[in-house]
Amino acid sequence: MKPKGLLGRIPQTKKPTRKGIGLILSVVLIALTVGTIALSRTTTQAQKRKYVATKEIIHDQATGRLRKPTAEETEAMVDQIKSLTNRSTEGLTATQQPNGTVSMNLEGGFNGVVLGRGTADGGTEVRCVFTLEEATDFLGLEEAQ
């Protein structure tokens, strides 16, 4: 007779089945979808903020020099960037697949945005951003007081 040791007999574990794995993935995807929807419906302060330019990032075609964007240009940039960096799932539909997973067509959303700003040597500096905060930092925009 073999001694059992301090822990006794260790039971064999079952291999996970495809159905079990599919169920776990479905639960995780549903939880992620619900969490994303809940977060997207909260009103953020970023939607109400006004920004001012602190850096000269626009090449003025008349003078050939860098200048700060005007208030109108800044507002247009922020509005466009808000639209492009929107992470809301509002209006998107989750679909249950035959294998139990849940998928969602993001309809082109949730991508990075390539921004450029003028440099003193006449060139352009480029960066890919994913949030409004990253974009305002790169462009030198600060919240108006």
PyMOL commands that set and color helices and strands:
alter all, ss='L'
color gray80, all
select helices_A, chain A and resi 18-40+45-47+71-84+132-139
alter helices_A, ss='H'
color red, helices_A
select strands_A, chain A and resi 51-53+58-59+66-67+94-96+102-104+113-118+124-129+141-143
alter strands_A, ss='S'
color yellow, strands_A
deselect
rebuild
show_as cartoon
